[in-house]
Amino acid sequence: MRKLKITELNRLTPEAFKESKKIPLIVVLDHVRSLNNVGSVFRTSDAFKVEAIYLCGITACPPHAEIHKTALGAEETVDWKYFKDTHDAVDNLKQQGYIVCAVEQAEGSVMLDKLLLDRDKKYAVIMGNEVKGVQQSVVDNCDMCIEIPQYGTKHSLNVSVTTGIVIWDFFKQLSD
């Protein structure tokens, strides 16, 4: 096997990406404090054509050198909005007809490997703060909670890793 050169990967130009069809998914970052995590979410969102990212509360916004370090320019291709209050983002999404899902360990959560999405609907996933998770008051306003099954001694994953796993599952179910 030979590794492919970057010129052989047939990557979209930023302009072509902006015009391309996205999966009906918005990622909401609820008070995510690490700029590296924010950048990583931008990069993963670019890779799987996420519609947009909503940055809420203390979550930093582009342009920022620390975000760029991990986003590698995806902060310029993926659409984003800032909301001072995550509740306002959730209200905005619901008004637009999105099914809003907190990614959180909660009573009655749906395990990601059991989640079945409707290709005719639009979704938003809320990712929480690295220490406190998604705010309980935000969870209370969501349509459902999604949980990633975990089988080891730790029962938490890094927020950018969690986001990548969730985006990949949504992409598999929602892309054409």
SULNORMO-V267955 format. One record per pair of residues at least 24 apart in sequence whose C-alpha atoms are under 10 Angstrom apart, sorted by the first residue. I is the first residue (numbers start at 1). J is the second residue. D is the distance in whole Angstrom. If there is no record, write none. Layout:
((I;J;D) (I;J;D))
This chain:
((11;47;10) (13;77;9) (14;46;10) (14;73;9) (14;74;9) (14;76;8) (14;77;6) (14;78;9) (15;77;8) (16;77;10) (17;46;8) (17;47;10) (17;49;8) (17;77;7) (17;78;8) (18;46;10) (18;49;9) (18;51;10) (18;76;10) (18;77;6) (18;78;8) (18;79;8) (20;49;8) (20;51;10) (21;49;8) (21;50;9) (21;51;8) (21;175;9) (21;176;10) (22;46;10) (22;48;8) (22;49;5) (22;50;6) (22;51;5) (22;52;9) (22;171;10) (22;174;10) (22;175;8) (22;176;10) (23;48;8) (23;49;6) (23;50;6) (23;51;6) (23;52;10) (23;119;9) (23;122;9) (23;123;9) (23;167;10) (23;170;8) (23;171;7) (23;172;10) (23;173;10) (23;174;6) (23;175;6) (23;176;9) (24;49;9) (24;50;7) (24;51;6) (24;52;9) (24;98;9) (24;119;9) (24;120;9) (24;121;7) (24;122;5) (24;123;6) (24;124;8) (24;170;9) (24;171;9) (24;174;7) (24;175;9) (25;49;9) (25;50;6) (25;51;6) (25;52;7) (25;53;9) (25;98;9) (25;99;9) (25;100;10) (25;121;9) (25;122;6) (25;123;5) (25;124;5) (25;125;8) (25;167;8) (25;170;8) (25;171;9) (25;174;9) (26;50;6) (26;51;6) (26;52;5) (26;53;6) (26;54;7) (26;79;10) (26;80;9) (26;93;9) (26;98;9) (26;100;9) (26;122;8) (26;123;6) (26;124;5) (26;125;6) (26;126;9) (26;167;10) (27;51;8) (27;52;7) (27;53;5) (27;54;6) (27;55;9) (27;80;9) (27;100;10) (27;101;10) (27;123;9) (27;124;6) (27;125;5) (27;126;6) (27;127;7) (27;163;8) (27;166;10) (27;167;8) (28;52;9) (28;53;6) (28;54;5) (28;55;6) (28;56;7) (28;80;10) (28;81;10) (28;82;10) (28;83;10) (28;86;8) (28;89;8) (28;90;9) (28;93;10) (28;100;10) (28;101;10) (28;102;9) (28;124;7) (28;125;6) (28;126;5) (28;127;6) (28;128;8) (28;163;10) (29;53;7) (29;54;6) (29;55;5) (29;56;6) (29;57;9) (29;58;9) (29;59;7) (29;60;10) (29;82;10) (29;83;10) (29;86;8) (29;89;10) (29;125;9) (29;126;6) (29;127;5) (29;128;6) (29;129;8) (29;134;9) (29;159;9) (29;163;10) (30;54;9) (30;55;7) (30;56;5) (30;57;7) (30;58;8) (30;59;7) (30;83;10) (30;84;10) (30;85;9) (30;86;6) (30;87;9) (30;89;10) (30;102;10) (30;126;7) (30;127;6) (30;128;5) (30;129;6) (30;130;10) (30;133;8) (30;134;6) (30;135;8) (30;138;9) (31;55;8) (31;56;6) (31;57;5) (31;58;5) (31;59;5) (31;60;9) (31;84;10) (31;85;9) (31;86;8) (31;127;9) (31;128;7) (31;129;5) (31;130;8) (31;132;9) (31;133;9) (31;134;8) (31;135;9) (32;56;8) (32;57;8) (32;58;7) (32;59;5) (32;60;8) (32;127;8) (32;128;6) (32;129;5) (32;130;6) (32;131;9) (32;132;10) (32;133;9) (32;134;10) (32;159;8) (32;160;10) (33;57;9) (33;58;6) (33;59;6) (33;60;7) (33;128;10) (33;129;7) (33;130;7) (33;131;9) (34;58;10) (34;59;8) (34;60;8) (34;66;9) (34;67;9) (34;129;9) (34;130;8) (34;159;9) (34;160;10) (35;59;8) (35;60;7) (35;61;9) (35;62;10) (35;64;8) (35;65;9) (35;66;6) (35;67;5) (35;68;9) (35;69;9) (35;70;9) (35;71;10) (36;65;10) (36;66;6) (36;67;6) (36;68;8) (36;69;7) (36;70;6) (36;71;8) (36;160;9) (37;66;10) (37;67;8) (37;70;8) (37;71;9) (37;130;9) (37;158;8) (37;159;7) (37;160;5) (37;161;9) (37;163;10) (38;62;9) (38;66;9) (38;67;6) (38;68;9) (38;70;8) (38;71;8) (38;75;9) (38;159;9) (38;160;7) (39;64;9) (39;65;10) (39;66;8) (39;67;4) (39;68;6) (39;69;7) (39;70;5) (39;71;4) (39;72;8) (39;73;9) (39;74;8) (39;75;7) (39;160;9) (40;67;8) (40;68;9) (40;69;9) (40;70;5) (40;71;5) (40;72;9) (40;74;9) (40;75;10) (40;159;9) (40;160;6) (40;161;9) (40;163;9) (40;164;9) (41;67;10) (41;70;9) (41;71;8) (41;74;9) (41;75;9) (41;159;9) (41;160;6) (41;161;9) (41;162;10) (41;163;7) (41;164;7) (41;167;9) (42;67;9) (42;68;9) (42;70;8) (42;71;6) (42;72;9) (42;73;9) (42;74;6) (42;75;6) (42;76;9) (42;77;9) (42;78;7) (42;79;9) (42;80;9) (42;160;10) (43;67;10) (43;68;9) (43;70;7) (43;71;5) (43;72;7) (43;73;8) (43;74;5) (43;75;7) (43;77;9) (43;78;8) (43;160;10) (43;164;10) (44;71;8) (44;74;8) (44;78;10) (44;160;9) (44;161;10) (44;163;8) (44;164;6) (44;165;10) (44;167;8) (44;168;9) (45;71;10) (45;74;8) (45;75;9) (45;77;10) (45;78;7) (45;79;10) (45;163;9) (45;164;8) (45;167;7) (45;168;9) (46;71;9) (46;73;9) (46;74;6) (46;75;8) (46;76;10) (46;77;7) (46;78;6) (46;79;9) (47;74;9) (47;78;10) (47;164;10) (47;167;10) (47;168;10) (48;164;9) (48;167;7) (48;168;7) (48;170;9) (48;171;6) (48;172;9) (48;175;9) (49;77;10) (49;78;8) (49;167;9) (49;171;8) (49;175;9) (50;78;7) (50;79;9) (50;167;8) (50;170;10) (50;171;8) (51;78;7) (51;79;7) (51;80;9) (51;123;10) (51;124;10) (52;77;10) (52;78;6) (52;79;5) (52;80;5) (52;81;8) (52;124;9) (53;78;7) (53;79;6) (53;80;5) (53;81;7) (53;82;9) (53;124;9) (53;125;10) (53;126;10) (54;79;9) (54;80;6) (54;81;5) (54;82;6) (54;83;7) (54;86;9) (54;89;7) (54;90;10) (54;93;10) (54;124;10) (54;125;10) (54;126;9) (55;80;7) (55;81;6) (55;82;5) (55;83;6) (55;84;8) (55;85;9) (55;86;8) (55;89;9) (56;81;9) (56;82;6) (56;83;5) (56;84;6) (56;85;6) (56;86;5) (56;87;9) (56;88;9) (56;89;8) (57;82;8) (57;83;7) (57;84;5) (57;85;6) (57;86;7) (57;87;10) (58;83;10) (58;84;8) (58;85;9) (58;129;9) (59;83;9) (59;84;9) (59;129;9) (85;138;10) (86;126;9) (86;134;10) (86;135;9) (86;137;10) (86;138;7) (87;135;10) (87;137;8) (87;138;6) (87;139;10) (87;141;8) (87;142;10) (88;138;10) (89;126;10) (89;138;10) (90;124;9) (90;125;10) (90;126;9) (90;138;8) (90;139;10) (90;141;8) (90;142;8) (91;141;9) (91;142;10) (93;122;9) (93;123;9) (93;124;7) (94;123;10) (94;124;9) (94;141;10) (94;142;9) (94;143;9) (96;122;9) (97;121;8) (97;122;7) (97;123;9) (97;124;10) (98;122;5) (98;123;5) (98;124;6) (98;125;10) (98;143;9) (99;123;5) (99;124;6) (99;125;9) (99;142;8) (99;143;6) (99;144;8) (100;124;5) (100;125;6) (100;126;7) (100;139;9) (100;141;8) (100;142;5) (100;143;5) (100;144;7) (100;145;9) (101;125;5) (101;126;6) (101;127;9) (101;138;10) (101;139;8) (101;141;9) (101;142;6) (101;143;6) (101;144;5) (101;145;5) (101;146;6) (101;147;10) (102;126;5) (102;127;7) (102;128;8) (102;133;10) (102;134;7) (102;135;9) (102;136;10) (102;138;8) (102;139;6) (102;140;9) (102;141;9) (102;142;6) (102;143;8) (102;144;6) (102;145;5) (102;146;6) (102;147;9) (103;127;6) (103;128;8) (103;133;9) (103;134;8) (103;139;9) (103;144;9) (103;145;6) (103;146;5) (103;147;6) (103;148;8) (103;159;10) (103;162;8) (103;163;9) (103;166;8) (104;128;8) (104;133;7) (104;134;7) (104;135;10) (104;136;10) (104;139;8) (104;144;10) (104;145;6) (104;146;6) (104;147;6) (104;148;8) (104;156;10) (105;133;9) (105;134;10) (105;145;8) (105;146;8) (105;147;6) (105;148;8) (105;149;9) (105;155;9) (105;156;9) (106;136;10) (106;139;9) (106;144;10) (106;145;7) (106;146;8) (106;147;8) (107;145;8) (108;144;8) (108;145;7) (108;146;9) (108;147;10) (109;144;7) (109;145;5) (109;146;5) (109;147;6) (109;148;10) (110;144;8) (110;145;6) (110;146;5) (110;147;6) (110;148;9) (110;149;10) (111;145;9) (111;146;6) (111;147;5) (111;148;6) (111;149;6) (111;150;10) (112;145;10) (112;146;6) (112;147;6) (112;148;5) (112;149;7) (112;165;9) (112;166;8) (112;169;8) (112;170;10) (113;146;10) (113;147;9) (113;148;8) (113;149;8) (113;169;8) (114;146;10) (114;147;10) (114;148;10) (114;149;10) (115;146;8) (115;147;10) (115;169;9) (115;170;9) (115;173;10) (116;169;10) (116;170;9) (116;173;8) (117;169;10) (117;170;8) (117;173;7) (117;174;7) (118;173;8) (118;174;8) (119;170;10) (119;173;7) (119;174;5) (119;175;8) (119;176;9) (120;174;9) (121;174;9) (122;174;9) (123;170;9) (123;174;10) (125;163;9) (125;166;8) (125;167;9) (125;170;10) (126;163;9) (127;159;7) (127;160;9) (127;162;8) (127;163;7) (127;166;10) (128;159;7) (128;163;10) (129;158;10) (129;159;8) (130;156;9) (130;157;9) (130;158;7) (130;159;6) (130;160;9) (131;156;10) (131;158;10) (131;159;10) (133;159;9))
